[in-house]
Amino acid sequence: MAEIIDQIVKISIQDAISSVETVDVNTVAIVGKVGATTTTPTAFTPSTDPMKALTAKAVAEAYGADSEIYAMASAFFAQDSQPSELICIPLANDGAFSTAIGKAKTAAESFAFYHIIAATDDAAVTATEINGTNKWQEWLAEAHKVLHLQVYNGGSQSAAITAANTFADALDSASANRCAIYLHKENRTGGSKEFLPVGIVAGRCASDSARGTFAHKKCRGVTFDSYSATDYAALQAKGVNVYTKVAGEARLFMGTTQNKETFIDNIVKDDWIRFNVQSRIYQLLGEANDGNGVTYDDAGIAAVAAAVLNVLTVAQDTDHQYVMVDSATVDYKPYSYLAKNYAEDVRKRNLPLINGRYARMNAIHTVVQVSLLVTL
């Protein structure tokens, strides 16, 4: 009987496993030029195809050991710790920085990454680069990503400082809170190249780029730059990040974006919360009530609010510390209120008025006043 019915009606039972994914804020992509000569793997076209790299050697084989992108990858994998994989987005050997945004957009269609690291072509920042970076800001805001941009390949430091300040002013006028500028000399004695944001971002992502701050961080393989007190103060006022030695130790100061008052970790914390709230609610919409959907009643509305509060609760635990303890609240209205005041939304099955609030857990960057009383 059983064998016959199995031939007539075949039933397949599988466990349902949620496939809802959350964007990882600790993923990294680098954008750099390929070398003059490259070794081309099968079905791979250097200068046009991005790749996921697990080692610096793989980047050298793909884009050339003389390439800028290999130097960036080497800096990434040379850190004490870093994410296990790196997305590489190649530019043509003679390509301009202004072409990088198109390459990054294309790569984002196939690869998952949050932090993007690039370098400008020259110390003297051109109008094309400024316009291109402002276009970056528009895309970064839409795609919820962060750009870390190094300026100053070589030449005089004074010219580079002037260029960086000009660049910073242009980005600040565009409220570029998703663009972080790093002033650092790329070309070093002996032909070596250094990429400050690569080392900093690799280290932060290995730890957790949303937790704590980018300020006061150290990295391997990066030479500190010396600044006068006047130049340092001017760069900090512009929101330009620098790596310099203070009290005998080199660190990054101060982890800001080009919105001046916005720190990089502010953006990352908010994005982590955004991504996780979205995925939790999306999962709930598909799986709640035994897969039948979230009921549009007080219980269903409360379930959506609880999903938001759950994310904020995780964000304030000791493993994350993105949100200050006891600062998170979620408010919502009962079905009767929505039916009376938001009838059109209810008719269209839209749920309005879920309002979450939280205070970011920030980090202290400077101590501006310490009073010491000496008693005799």
Secondary structure by P-SEA (a helix, b strand, c coil): caaaaaaabbbbbbbbbbcccccccccbbbbbbbccccccccccccccbbbbbccaaaaaaacccccaaaaaaaaaaaccccccbbbbbbccccccccaaaaaaaaaaacccccbbbbccccccccaaaaaaaaaaaaaaaaabbbbbbbccccccaaaaaaaaaaaaaaaaaaccccbbbbbcccccccbbbbbaaaaaaaaaaacccccccccccccccbbbbbbcaaaaaaaaaabbbbbbbcccbbbbcccccccccccaaaaaaaaaaaaaaaaaaaaaaccccccccccccaaaaaaaaaaaaaaaaaaacccccccccccbbbbbbcaaaaaaccaaaaaacccccbbbbbbcccccccccbbbbbbcc
